[in-house]
Amino acid sequence: MEERLQKLLSAAGVCSRRAAEDYLNAGRVTVNGETARLGQKADPDRDEICVDGAPLRRPEQMVYLMLNKPRGYVTTLSDEQGRPTVAELTANVGVRVYPVGRLDLDSEGLLLLTNDGALTARLLHPSHEVNKTYHVQVYGPVAGAAEKLAAIRDLRGEPIRPARVKCLWQGERTAELEITIHEGKNRQIRRMCAWCDLGVKRLRRVREHTLTLGDLPPGKWRYLTEEEIAELKGL
């Protein structure tokens, strides 16, 4: 069946549909040996479609899953230092999936993995401002901590958007906070806490956009439902 070349390139994981327009305008795509034009259609079962001279791969089955990342695992597919990786926890998926964003070594919780490159790019693009919510156990001067964290607009010269912060419980020197951000700068929440003289005992992501971690056990993964996938793609 014929489809627009932009859609075929995106489905094959080459690039997003918008980037595919640039590929076509630059003359990088050919169909049956002829330079393709923007808006052209082709049938991958009948036509030879090439990008930079290399045949277009058949679209692979798109896989979307949620992992409850435990502490002590790095959010990469391989690690030069030999540390455990999230790839080891998803080795039984059957296809290669890639993390969408990161959780640092000592952080845990919801991590989305997929082989859908176009969706990954969309979720990570700052313009979409995807909310991420964390439950953070802190210690130190916890009185008024939620208000102080929510007031931060700058981290050592790096401007940040205001976080939404709610206190879940508070003791004399410890507390658990719910912090929602949508920028995801490097170690942002830990840096925010350090700015307020708070130590972080535990940091766990419990929500990303419309996905919630729920009762998924640490180290386990599950496929996203069709409804969850549709909500992510509706960004």
N, CA, C and O of each residue as an XYZ file, in Angstrom:
940
protein
N       0.837     -1.187      0.000
C       0.000      0.000      0.000
C       0.878      1.244      0.000
O       1.862      1.324      0.735
N       0.514      2.205     -0.825
C       1.296      3.430     -0.916
C       1.064      4.326      0.295
O      -0.058      4.472      0.780
N       2.166      4.925      0.773
C       2.115      5.889      1.863
C       3.044      7.044      1.514
O       3.964      6.886      0.711
N       2.808      8.188      2.107
C       3.733      9.299      1.906
C       5.115      8.920      2.450
O       5.233      8.237      3.468
N       6.141      9.375      1.755
C       7.501      9.020      2.143
C       7.845      9.500      3.542
O       8.596      8.838      4.258
N       7.297     10.658      3.942
C       7.569     11.138      5.305
C       7.120     10.116      6.339
O       7.821      9.864      7.320
N       5.956      9.533      6.116
C       5.422      8.544      7.058
C       6.266      7.272      7.034
O       6.515      6.673      8.081
N       6.703      6.857      5.853
C       7.502      5.636      5.744
C       8.852      5.790      6.434
O       9.317      4.868      7.104
N       9.482      6.953      6.274
C      10.775      7.181      6.932
C      10.613      7.198      8.450
O      11.447      6.654      9.175
N       9.546      7.819      8.921
C       9.305      7.873     10.359
C       9.014      6.486     10.912
O       9.520      6.123     11.974
N       8.200      5.703     10.198
C       7.841      4.362     10.657
C       9.052      3.437     10.704
O       9.111      2.514     11.516
N      10.015      3.696      9.825
C      11.227      2.865      9.798
C      12.249      3.310     10.832
O      13.314      2.704     10.954
N      11.930      4.378     11.587
C      12.835      4.851     12.638
C      13.974      5.698     12.130
O      14.935      5.934     12.862
N      13.896      6.174     10.874
C      14.969      6.993     10.314
C      14.982      8.373     10.954
O      16.041      8.885     11.317
N      13.810      8.972     11.091
C      13.703     10.333     11.620
C      12.232     10.633     11.846
O      11.366      9.806     11.556
N      11.958     11.816     12.364
C      10.573     12.248     12.515
C      10.018     12.651     11.155
O      10.772     12.829     10.198
N       8.703     12.795     11.071
C       8.103     13.201      9.797
C       8.572     14.594      9.388
O       8.787     14.860      8.206
N       8.728     15.479     10.367
C       9.183     16.828     10.032
C      10.601     16.796      9.477
O      10.912     17.477      8.500
N      11.471     15.982     10.121
C      12.838     15.875      9.623
C      12.867     15.205      8.253
O      13.744     15.495      7.440
N      11.915     14.311      7.993
C      11.861     13.631      6.694
C      11.641     14.638      5.564
O      12.129     14.438      4.452
N      10.914     15.710      5.844
C      10.726     16.746      4.821
C      12.066     17.354      4.428
O      12.313     17.629      3.254
N      12.931     17.563      5.425
C      14.263     18.106      5.125
C      15.077     17.112      4.297
O      15.791     17.502      3.373
N      14.963     15.813      4.637
C      15.661     14.783      3.871
C      15.226     14.845      2.400
O      16.057     14.787      1.494
N      13.916     14.965      2.182
C      13.390     14.978      0.821
C      13.813     16.242      0.078
O      14.203     16.184     -1.089
N      13.734     17.375      0.757
C      14.127     18.634      0.113
C      15.616     18.653     -0.228
O      16.036     19.324     -1.171
N      16.412     17.908      0.550
C      17.855     17.869      0.311
C      18.241     16.816     -0.725
O      19.419     16.670     -1.052
N      17.262     16.089     -1.238
C      17.545     15.083     -2.257
C      18.200     13.819     -1.728
O      18.862     13.102     -2.478
N      18.022     13.543     -0.455
C      18.669     12.384      0.164
C      17.864     11.099      0.013
O      18.339     10.021      0.373
N      16.646     11.209     -0.518
C      15.761     10.046     -0.632
C      15.522      9.730     -2.108
O      15.235     10.619     -2.910
N      15.645      8.454     -2.446
C      15.338      8.030     -3.812
C      14.300      6.915     -3.789
O      14.209      6.149     -2.830
N      13.517      6.838     -4.867
C      12.551      5.751     -5.063
C      12.833      5.137     -6.423
O      12.706      5.792     -7.458
N      13.216      3.876     -6.403
C      13.559      3.152     -7.631
C      14.638      3.879     -8.427
O      14.607      3.922     -9.657
N      15.608      4.458     -7.682
C      16.743      5.104     -8.314
C      16.531      6.550     -8.693
O      17.472      7.215     -9.127
N      15.303      7.061     -8.538
C      15.013      8.447     -8.892
C      14.878      9.284     -7.617
O      14.310      8.831     -6.623
N      15.406     10.508     -7.660
C      15.305     11.397     -6.504
C      13.846     11.673     -6.186
O      13.079     12.077     -7.060
N      13.466     11.455     -4.943
C      12.071     11.632     -4.537
C      11.770     13.101     -4.263
O      12.668     13.901     -4.000
N      10.508     13.429     -4.330
C      10.072     14.803     -4.067
C       9.155     14.831     -2.850
O       8.562     13.819     -2.476
N       9.051     15.987     -2.252
C       8.204     16.168     -1.080
C       6.745     15.885     -1.448
O       6.237     16.401     -2.443
N       6.085     15.070     -0.643
C       4.691     14.718     -0.889
C       4.517     13.450     -1.708
O       3.397     12.968     -1.872
N       5.617     12.903     -2.225
C       5.535     11.698     -3.034
C       5.166     10.493     -2.178
O       5.509     10.421     -0.998
N       4.462      9.548     -2.796
C       4.090      8.309     -2.124
C       4.868      7.142     -2.722
O       5.349      7.208     -3.853
N       4.979      6.070     -1.933
C       5.640      4.864     -2.419
C       5.077      3.664     -1.673
O       4.484      3.799     -0.603
N       5.273      2.499     -2.252
C       4.841      1.240     -1.633
C       6.089      0.476     -1.212
O       6.832      0.013     -2.077
N       6.345      0.329      0.092
C       7.573     -0.350      0.532
C       7.645     -1.816      0.121
O       8.725     -2.407      0.124
N       6.501     -2.411     -0.233
C       6.503     -3.805     -0.687
C       6.869     -3.925     -2.164
O       7.237     -5.001     -2.637
N       6.764     -2.811     -2.885
C       6.993     -2.861     -4.328
C       8.162     -1.994     -4.776
O       8.876     -2.332     -5.721
N       8.350     -0.868     -4.083
C       9.357      0.097     -4.503
C      10.640     -0.039     -3.673
O      10.605     -0.455     -2.516
N      11.766      0.320     -4.288
C      13.041      0.373     -3.578
C      13.247      1.813     -3.090
O      13.483      2.729     -3.878
N      13.152      1.976     -1.793
C      13.297      3.301     -1.182
C      14.650      3.347     -0.490
O      14.965      2.479      0.324
N      15.456      4.368     -0.814
C      16.791      4.490     -0.225
C      16.967      5.867      0.409
O      16.442      6.866     -0.081
N      17.711      5.897      1.498
C      18.094      7.142      2.153
C      19.612      7.199      2.158
O      20.269      6.329      2.731
N      20.166      8.217      1.525
C      21.618      8.344      1.366
C      22.217      7.085      0.756
O      23.325      6.676      1.103
N      21.464      6.473     -0.164
C      21.936      5.299     -0.890
C      21.705      3.978     -0.188
O      21.919      2.923     -0.785
N      21.272      4.005      1.066
C      21.035      2.770      1.826
C      19.554      2.424      1.781
O      18.713      3.293      2.011
N      19.220      1.168      1.486
C      17.805      0.768      1.430
C      17.104      1.004      2.767
O      17.670      0.789      3.839
N      15.867      1.448      2.666
C      15.061      1.695      3.859
C      14.719      0.366      4.523
O      14.248     -0.570      3.877
N      14.968      0.306      5.836
C      14.626     -0.911      6.569
C      13.115     -1.042      6.682
O      12.390     -0.049      6.739
N      12.656     -2.282      6.713
C      11.244     -2.511      6.967
C      10.894     -1.998      8.362
O      11.681     -2.157      9.295
N       9.728     -1.389      8.509
C       9.340     -0.924      9.845
C       9.318     -2.073     10.843
O       8.724     -3.122     10.590
N       9.976     -1.861     11.985
C       9.929     -2.887     13.013
C       8.739     -2.636     13.921
O       8.205     -1.529     13.989
N       8.339     -3.680     14.609
C       7.212     -3.538     15.512
C       7.570     -2.559     16.627
O       8.600     -2.701     17.286
N       6.719     -1.580     16.826
C       6.974     -0.592     17.865
C       6.601     -1.170     19.228
O       5.535     -1.760     19.406
N       7.501     -0.985     20.171
C       7.308     -1.516     21.515
C       7.401     -0.360     22.507
O       8.284      0.491     22.409
N       6.480     -0.347     23.457
C       6.439      0.699     24.470
C       6.283      0.033     25.830
O       5.336     -0.722     26.049
N       7.203      0.311     26.737
C       7.087     -0.316     28.038
C       7.523      0.630     29.145
O       8.233      1.611     28.922
N       7.071      0.298     30.337
C       7.407      1.040     31.540
C       8.209      0.123     32.453
O       7.822     -1.017     32.709
N       9.333      0.642     32.940
C      10.190     -0.088     33.876
C      10.196      0.646     35.208
O      10.237      1.876     35.253
N      10.156     -0.115     36.283
C      10.399      0.472     37.599
C      11.878      0.295     37.887
O      12.300     -0.736     38.409
N      12.663      1.309     37.543
C      14.116      1.222     37.685
C      14.518      1.224     39.165
O      14.120      2.114     39.917
N      15.305      0.226     39.579
C      15.813      0.240     40.948
C      17.071      1.108     41.063
O      17.657      1.505     40.056
N      17.465      1.389     42.277
C      18.754      2.042     42.503
C      19.870      1.133     42.009
O      19.719     -0.087     41.938
N      20.996      1.757     41.670
C      22.169      0.978     41.306
C      22.250      0.592     39.846
O      23.188     -0.092     39.439
N      21.278      1.021     39.046
C      21.292      0.737     37.600
C      21.446      2.049     36.840
O      20.813      3.050     37.177
N      22.291      2.037     35.815
C      22.470      3.230     34.996
C      21.508      3.183     33.815
O      21.184      2.113     33.299
N      21.060      4.362     33.399
C      20.072      4.453     32.328
C      20.780      4.519     30.979
O      20.687      5.514     30.259
N      21.479      3.451     30.655
C      22.148      3.315     29.365
C      22.018      1.852     28.934
O      21.607      0.997     29.719
N      22.372      1.579     27.683
C      22.323      0.200     27.198
C      23.628     -0.533     27.444
O      23.666     -1.763     27.410
N      24.715      0.221     27.695
C      26.001     -0.389     28.053
C      26.756      0.616     28.904
O      26.516      1.820     28.815
N      27.680      0.115     29.736
C      28.396      1.007     30.640
C      29.870      0.642     30.668
O      30.234     -0.507     30.918
N      30.720      1.641     30.408
C      32.163      1.391     30.352
C      32.724      0.943     31.697
O      33.751      0.265     31.748
N      32.058      1.317     32.784
C      32.534      0.948     34.113
C      31.996     -0.401     34.580
O      32.295     -0.848     35.688
N      31.211     -1.038     33.739
C      30.706     -2.357     34.089
C      29.562     -2.360     35.082
O      29.261     -3.397     35.674
N      28.916     -1.210     35.277
C      27.798     -1.147     36.215
C      26.541     -1.757     35.583
O      26.418     -1.778     34.358
N      25.613     -2.250     36.398
C      24.357     -2.803     35.850
C      23.602     -1.738     35.069
O      23.601     -0.568     35.450
N      22.963     -2.140     33.978
C      22.225     -1.209     33.134
C      20.760     -1.617     33.034
O      20.396     -2.762     33.307
N      19.930     -0.660     32.639
C      18.515     -0.970     32.471
C      18.296     -1.956     31.325
O      17.262     -2.623     31.276
N      19.265     -2.058     30.396
C      19.144     -3.027     29.304
C      19.102     -4.450     29.847
O      18.447     -5.316     29.268
N      19.788     -4.694     30.942
C      19.776     -6.025     31.543
C      18.403     -6.376     32.104
O      18.002     -7.539     32.111
N      17.691     -5.357     32.572
C      16.369     -5.590     33.148
C      15.302     -5.798     32.073
O      14.236     -6.344     32.356
N      15.585     -5.365     30.843
C      14.607     -5.496     29.752
C      15.106     -6.437     28.656
O      14.609     -6.404     27.530
N      16.087     -7.271     28.988
C      16.685     -8.162     27.985
C      15.679     -9.165     27.427
O      15.842     -9.649     26.307
N      14.644     -9.479     28.198
C      13.671    -10.475     27.749
C      12.516     -9.877     26.955
O      11.531    -10.564     26.684
N      12.627     -8.600     26.579
C      11.573     -7.974     25.777
C      11.536     -8.569     24.371
O      10.463     -8.719     23.785
N      12.705     -8.904     23.833
C      12.762     -9.513     22.506
C      13.188     -8.562     21.412
O      13.609     -9.005     20.343
N      13.090     -7.258     21.653
C      13.579     -6.248     20.706
C      14.377     -5.224     21.507
O      14.229     -5.113     22.724
N      15.211     -4.489     20.811
C      16.039     -3.481     21.467
C      15.202     -2.226     21.714
O      14.672     -1.629     20.777
N      15.089     -1.837     22.970
C      14.360     -0.622     23.317
C      15.318      0.347     24.003
O      16.324     -0.055     24.587
N      14.985      1.624     23.918
C      15.884      2.666     24.385
C      15.190      3.526     25.451
O      13.994      3.798     25.346
N      15.935      3.950     26.470
C      15.333      4.786     27.505
C      14.929      6.151     26.959
O      15.632      6.737     26.135
N      13.790      6.645     27.428
C      13.347      7.996     27.098
C      13.740      8.879     28.275
O      13.069      8.876     29.307
N      14.807      9.622     28.126
C      15.329     10.406     29.238
C      16.154      9.534     30.178
O      16.524      8.409     29.842
N      16.437     10.078     31.366
C      17.338      9.381     32.289
C      16.834      9.449     33.726
O      16.100     10.357     34.116
N      17.253      8.471     34.480
C      17.222      8.512     35.942
C      18.638      8.180     36.380
O      19.212      7.196     35.914
N      19.204      8.977     37.260
C      20.598      8.738     37.619
C      20.745      7.458     38.448
O      19.753      6.843     38.839
N      21.976      7.073     38.705
C      22.304      5.797     39.340
C      21.538      5.578     40.632
O      21.047      4.476     40.877
N      21.425      6.606     41.465
C      20.814      6.468     42.785
C      19.320      6.773     42.795
O      18.678      6.694     43.842
N      18.765      7.119     41.640
C      17.328      7.396     41.561
C      16.598      6.158     41.053
O      17.198      5.257     40.466
N      15.313      6.136     41.288
C      14.522      4.959     40.937
C      13.151      5.381     40.420
O      12.791      6.558     40.439
N      12.408      4.393     39.963
C      11.028      4.660     39.578
C      10.757      4.547     38.098
O      11.448      3.827     37.377
N       9.737      5.269     37.650
C       9.177      5.126     36.311
C      10.173      5.534     35.234
O      10.678      6.657     35.223
N      10.444      4.596     34.330
C      11.296      4.878     33.175
C      10.619      4.296     31.949
O      10.336      3.099     31.894
N      10.361      5.141     30.975
C       9.758      4.716     29.721
C      10.853      4.267     28.762
O      11.876      4.938     28.625
N      10.639      3.126     28.095
C      11.569      2.638     27.074
C      10.778      2.269     25.830
O       9.677      1.728     25.921
N      11.351      2.569     24.655
C      10.670      2.296     23.403
C      11.676      2.246     22.269
O      12.817      2.682     22.421
N      11.252      1.713     21.132
C      12.048      1.794     19.908
C      11.424      2.771     18.917
O      11.794      2.792     17.743
N      10.488      3.571     19.387
C       9.818      4.579     18.571
C      10.613      5.884     18.685
O      10.414      6.666     19.615
N      11.499      6.101     17.744
C      12.369      7.269     17.794
C      11.622      8.582     17.686
O      11.998      9.562     18.328
N      10.567      8.616     16.881
C       9.815      9.849     16.707
C       9.116     10.250     18.002
O       9.097     11.427     18.361
N       8.543      9.275     18.702
C       7.881      9.577     19.972
C       8.897     10.014     21.014
O       8.639     10.933     21.791
N      10.046      9.362     21.032
C      11.101      9.748     21.977
C      11.487     11.213     21.786
O      11.582     11.967     22.754
N      11.705     11.608     20.547
C      12.087     12.988     20.262
C      11.007     13.958     20.712
O      11.308     15.034     21.229
N       9.749     13.578     20.516
C       8.646     14.446     20.902
C       8.574     14.596     22.421
O       8.369     15.699     22.927
N       8.742     13.493     23.144
C       8.650     13.537     24.599
C       9.795     14.336     25.218
O       9.621     14.973     26.257
N      10.959     14.303     24.584
C      12.124     14.973     25.148
C      12.245     16.429     24.719
O      13.041     17.176     25.287
N      11.465     16.840     23.725
C      11.596     18.218     23.241
C      11.050     19.191     24.281
O       9.930     19.011     24.761
N      11.817     20.214     24.635
C      11.392     21.152     25.687
C      10.052     21.820     25.418
O       9.349     22.184     26.361
N       9.687     21.988     24.162
C       8.452     22.701     23.840
C       7.208     21.994     24.353
O       6.169     22.628     24.539
N       7.299     20.680     24.587
C       6.124     19.929     25.033
C       5.960     19.954     26.553
O       4.897     19.606     27.068
N       7.006     20.364     27.270
C       6.924     20.549     28.717
C       6.228     19.363     29.396
O       5.215     19.524     30.077
N       6.789     18.185     29.197
C       6.209     16.974     29.786
C       6.445     16.968     31.292
O       7.589     17.013     31.747
N       5.370     16.912     32.058
C       5.487     16.901     33.513
C       6.022     15.570     34.015
O       5.630     14.505     33.538
N       6.928     15.648     34.989
C       7.453     14.456     35.662
C       7.331     14.697     37.158
O       7.758     15.734     37.666
N       6.747     13.734     37.859
C       6.504     13.886     39.288
C       7.332     12.874     40.070
O       7.398     11.697     39.718
N       7.961     13.359     41.140
C       8.855     12.548     41.968
C       8.410     12.604     43.424
O       7.912     13.628     43.891
N       8.595     11.491     44.140
C       8.478     11.479     45.584
C       9.901     11.458     46.139
O      10.690     10.561     45.841
N      10.205     12.462     46.946
C      11.580     12.686     47.390
C      11.626     12.718     48.914
O      11.000     13.571     49.544
N      12.365     11.790     49.496
C      12.581     11.794     50.940
C      13.837     12.610     51.228
O      14.911     12.330     50.697
N      13.682     13.629     52.082
C      14.792     14.546     52.360
C      15.036     14.629     53.859
O      14.182     14.264     54.667
N      16.224     15.120     54.214
C      16.548     15.354     55.613
C      17.316     16.666     55.724
O      17.962     17.122     54.780
N      17.220     17.251     56.910
C      17.857     18.548     57.122
C      16.823     19.550     57.601
O      15.868     19.175     58.281
N      17.000     20.825     57.256
C      16.051     21.865     57.687
C      14.765     21.791     56.851
O      14.605     22.538     55.886
N      13.848     20.884     57.229
C      12.676     20.606     56.390
C      11.539     21.608     56.582
O      10.621     21.656     55.763
N      11.581     22.399     57.635
C      10.514     23.381     57.854
C      10.476     24.385     56.697
O      11.470     25.047     56.401
N       9.328     24.482     56.060
C       9.179     25.409     54.934
C       9.896     24.972     53.670
O      10.043     25.765     52.741
N      10.349     23.713     53.616
C      11.139     23.250     52.463
C      10.347     23.311     51.160
O      10.895     23.675     50.120
N       9.071     22.961     51.209
C       8.267     22.951     49.984
C       8.212     24.347     49.368
O       8.371     24.511     48.158
N       7.986     25.338     50.206
C       7.904     26.712     49.710
C       9.254     27.186     49.155
O       9.305     27.867     48.130
N      10.335     26.823     49.836
C      11.660     27.237     49.376
C      11.999     26.612     48.024
O      12.534     27.280     47.139
N      11.688     25.340     47.876
C      11.986     24.657     46.609
C      11.156     25.231     45.472
O      11.652     25.405     44.359
N       9.893     25.525     45.754
C       9.015     26.062     44.710
C       9.426     27.466     44.289
O       9.065     27.917     43.201
N      10.173     28.158     45.135
C      10.574     29.540     44.838
C      11.851     29.622     44.006
O      12.204     30.703     43.535
N      12.553     28.497     43.816
C      13.833     28.530     43.101
C      13.604     28.843     41.620
O      12.770     28.218     40.965
N      14.345     29.806     41.111
C      14.269     30.171     39.689
C      15.634     30.078     39.010
O      15.741     30.246     37.795
N      16.674     29.812     39.800
C      18.025     29.829     39.245
C      18.902     28.862     40.050
O      18.875     28.870     41.281
N      19.669     28.038     39.353
C      20.609     27.120     39.993
C      22.018     27.461     39.529
O      22.464     27.015     38.472
N      22.707     28.255     40.331
C      24.074     28.655     40.020
C      24.207     29.193     38.595
O      25.055     28.759     37.816
N      23.346     30.144     38.289
C      23.411     30.796     36.990
C      22.601     30.126     35.906
O      22.537     30.637     34.788
N      21.977     28.991     36.200
C      21.171     28.292     35.203
C      19.694     28.505     35.528
O      19.204     27.963     36.519
N      18.975     29.282     34.717
C      17.566     29.529     35.012
C      16.738     28.264     34.889
O      16.970     27.448     33.997
N      15.766     28.097     35.788
C      14.861     26.962     35.729
C      13.432     27.448     35.888
O      13.177     28.495     36.485
N      12.499     26.669     35.343
C      11.094     26.961     35.523
C      10.672     26.532     36.923
O      11.239     25.585     37.468
N       9.691     27.208     37.515
C       9.273     26.852     38.874
C       8.692     25.445     38.955
O       7.950     25.008     38.076
N       9.045     24.750     40.023
C       8.517     23.412     40.275
C       7.258     23.513     41.125
O       7.068     24.476     41.869
N       6.400     22.503     41.001
C       5.270     22.382     41.917
C       5.700     21.439     43.039
O       6.134     20.316     42.779
N       5.582     21.886     44.260
C       6.080     21.111     45.397
C       4.986     21.001     46.455
O       4.346     21.989     46.815
N       4.786     19.777     46.945
C       3.802     19.529     47.991
C       4.446     18.649     49.057
O       5.163     17.703     48.731
N       4.194     18.954     50.320
C       4.717     18.143     51.416
C       3.755     16.992     51.683
O       2.585     17.222     51.990
N       4.240     15.748     51.569
C       3.417     14.568     51.819
C       3.388     14.217     53.306
O       2.343     13.852     53.844
N       4.530     14.327     53.958
C       4.602     14.198     55.417
C       5.880     14.872     55.893
O       6.838     15.031     55.136
N       5.875     15.263     57.157
C       7.033     15.982     57.692
C       7.258     15.625     59.158
O       6.324     15.622     59.959
N       8.510     15.324     59.496
C       8.927     15.116     60.864
C       9.774     16.292     61.314
O       9.727     17.373     60.726
N      10.543     16.067     62.359
C      11.365     17.157     62.874
C      12.524     17.481     61.948
O      12.842     18.650     61.727
N      13.155     16.447     61.408
C      14.315     16.659     60.529
C      14.207     15.903     59.208
O      15.152     15.907     58.419
N      13.084     15.264     58.957
C      12.892     14.513     57.717
C      11.518     14.836     57.138
O      10.612     15.265     57.853
N      11.382     14.625     55.845
C      10.103     14.877     55.182
C      10.075     14.124     53.858
O      11.115     13.728     53.332
N       8.891     13.936     53.337
C       8.740     13.417     51.976
C       7.961     14.450     51.175
O       6.878     14.881     51.568
N       8.533     14.832     50.054
C       7.961     15.866     49.209
C       7.555     15.293     47.864
O       8.170     14.349     47.367
N       6.526     15.863     47.286
C       6.139     15.538     45.908
C       6.542     16.729     45.050
O       6.046     17.841     45.235
N       7.441     16.484     44.117
C       7.990     17.558     43.284
C       7.693     17.259     41.819
O       8.012     16.179     41.323
N       7.089     18.209     41.138
C       6.772     18.064     39.719
C       7.557     19.095     38.919
O       7.472     20.294     39.181
N       8.322     18.617     37.942
C       9.086     19.490     37.053
C       8.791     19.068     35.613
O       8.222     18.003     35.375
N       9.180     19.909     34.660
C       8.999     19.507     33.258
C      10.199     19.858     32.399
O      10.138     19.754     31.174
N      11.282     20.270     33.025
C      12.481     20.564     32.234
C      13.453     19.390     32.240
O      14.024     19.050     31.204
N      13.644     18.770     33.402
C      14.529     17.620     33.485
C      15.989     17.952     33.255
O      16.703     17.190     32.602
N      16.448     19.091     33.789
C      17.872     19.404     33.687
C      18.665     18.400     34.515
O      18.121     17.758     35.414
N      19.953     18.267     34.207
C      20.795     17.258     34.840
C      20.722     17.336     36.368
O      21.056     18.363     36.959
N      20.288     16.256     36.995
C      20.201     16.135     38.456
C      19.486     17.338     39.071
O      19.874     17.825     40.133
N      18.451     17.804     38.401
C      17.799     19.053     38.798
C      17.255     19.003     40.222
O      17.493     19.925     41.003
N      16.533     17.948     40.570
C      15.913     17.909     41.896
C      16.971     17.806     42.995
O      16.843     18.450     44.036
N      17.996     17.017     42.777
C      19.065     16.912     43.787
C      19.763     18.268     43.960
O      20.115     18.649     45.076
N      19.958     18.983     42.868
C      20.593     20.298     42.954
C      19.682     21.299     43.662
O      20.157     22.136     44.430
N      18.388     21.217     43.408
C      17.437     22.093     44.089
C      17.459     21.835     45.598
O      17.466     22.768     46.400
N      17.471     20.561     45.963
C      17.498     20.223     47.382
C      18.793     20.703     48.037
O      18.775     21.243     49.144
N      19.906     20.504     47.352
C      21.192     20.958     47.901
C      21.186     22.469     48.101
O      21.762     22.972     49.066
N      20.534     23.197     47.189
C      20.444     24.650     47.296
C      19.726     25.067     48.586
O      19.989     26.132     49.145
N      18.810     24.195     49.046
C      18.057     24.459     50.279
C      18.661     23.730     51.478
O      18.017     23.607     52.520
N      19.895     23.247     51.332
C      20.605     22.537     52.404
C      19.898     21.256     52.821
O      19.963     20.855     53.983
N      19.227     20.617     51.878
C      18.533     19.361     52.142
C      19.301     18.192     51.529
O      19.751     18.269     50.386
N      19.448     17.123     52.286
C      20.005     15.905     51.737
C      18.894     15.038     51.185
O      17.773     15.060     51.693
N      19.197     14.274     50.147
C      18.199     13.399     49.532
C      18.464     11.959     49.960
O      19.523     11.393     49.687
N      17.490     11.394     50.628
C      17.598     10.001     51.073
C      17.071      9.049     50.015
O      17.631      7.972     49.813
N      15.994      9.440     49.336
C      15.398      8.595     48.299
C      14.698      9.485     47.284
O      14.005     10.436     47.643
N      14.893      9.160     46.010
C      14.261      9.925     44.939
C      13.639      8.937     43.964
O      14.329      8.114     43.362
N      12.322      9.034     43.819
C      11.594      8.046     43.011
C      10.611      8.756     42.088
O       9.774      9.533     42.547
N      10.714      8.487     40.771
C       9.766      9.068     39.827
C       8.498      8.212     39.817
O       8.561      6.998     39.626
N       7.352      8.856     40.023
C       6.100      8.118     40.129
C       5.133      8.426     38.989
O       4.137      7.726     38.804
N       5.434      9.487     38.220
C       4.519      9.852     37.140
C       5.287     10.582     36.041
O       6.192     11.369     36.317
N       4.913     10.309     34.797
C       5.448     11.052     33.649
C       4.313     11.266     32.670
O       3.747     10.314     32.133
N       3.986     12.539     32.443
C       2.837     12.910     31.619
C       1.590     12.206     32.178
O       1.175     12.513     33.296
N       0.989     11.283     31.439
C      -0.210     10.597     31.916
C       0.093      9.204     32.477
O      -0.818      8.504     32.917
N       1.365      8.800     32.464
C       1.737      7.472     32.965
C       1.985      7.528     34.468
O       2.614      8.463     34.963
N       1.490      6.528     35.193
C       1.762      6.432     36.619
C       2.413      5.090     36.925
O       2.083      4.072     36.316
N       3.341      5.103     37.877
C       4.101      3.898     38.213
C       3.213      2.833     38.844
O       3.379      1.643     38.578
N       2.280      3.256     39.672
C       1.386      2.302     40.318
C       2.137      1.327     41.208
O       3.077      1.712     41.905
N       1.723      0.062     41.187
C       2.325     -0.943     42.064
C       3.306     -1.862     41.329
O       3.555     -2.986     41.765
N       3.860     -1.381     40.213
C       4.849     -2.171     39.475
C       6.073     -2.395     40.360
O       6.659     -1.420     40.830
N       6.484     -3.645     40.604
C       7.598     -3.910     41.522
C       8.931     -3.404     40.961
O       9.106     -3.357     39.743
N       9.871     -3.025     41.833
C      11.200     -2.598     41.380
C      11.872     -3.678     40.529
O      11.828     -4.863     40.858
N      12.484     -3.250     39.444
C      13.184     -4.173     38.561
C      12.298     -4.847     37.534
O      12.797     -5.570     36.671
N      10.988     -4.627     37.606
C      10.045     -5.260     36.673
C       9.559     -4.241     35.645
O       9.628     -3.031     35.862
N       9.066     -4.762     34.522
C       8.534     -3.912     33.471
C       7.210     -4.469     32.986
O       6.882     -5.637     33.200
N       6.460     -3.600     32.326
C       5.206     -4.022     31.687
C       5.015     -3.237     30.402
O       5.536     -2.131     30.261
N       4.261     -3.812     29.456
C       3.924     -3.093     28.237
C       2.892     -2.006     28.557
O       2.039     -2.178     29.428
N       2.987     -0.902     27.845
C       1.954      0.121     27.965
C       0.677     -0.363     27.290
O       0.719     -1.138     26.335
N      -0.444      0.100     27.794
C      -1.720     -0.227     27.168
C      -1.914      0.639     25.926
O      -1.235      1.651     25.750
N      -2.836      0.236     25.080
C      -3.135      1.030     23.883
C      -3.583      2.435     24.264
O      -3.241      3.405     23.588
N      -4.345      2.543     25.343
C      -4.807      3.860     25.792
C      -3.627      4.716     26.248
O      -3.575      5.906     25.938
N      -2.690      4.132     26.974
C      -1.526      4.886     27.430
C      -0.675      5.367     26.259
O      -0.186      6.497     26.259
N      -0.504      4.505     25.265
C       0.276      4.874     24.080
C      -0.399      6.023     23.343
O       0.263      6.971     22.920
N      -1.721      5.934     23.191
C      -2.455      6.994     22.486
C      -2.329      8.318     23.213
O      -2.202      9.362     22.573
N      -2.361      8.298     24.552
C      -2.241      9.539     25.313
C      -0.856     10.163     25.134
O      -0.730     11.384     25.037
N       0.192      9.315     25.090
C       1.542      9.823     24.869
C       1.672     10.440     23.475
O       2.286     11.494     23.307
N       1.095      9.779     22.492
C       1.207     10.264     21.132
C       0.334     11.497     20.895
O       0.491     12.191     19.891
N      -0.579     11.762     21.819
C      -1.455     12.915     21.685
C      -0.837     14.209     22.158
O      -1.497     15.248     22.148
N       0.442     14.166     22.582
C       1.115     15.377     23.045
C       1.122     16.458     21.960
O       1.649     17.549     22.178
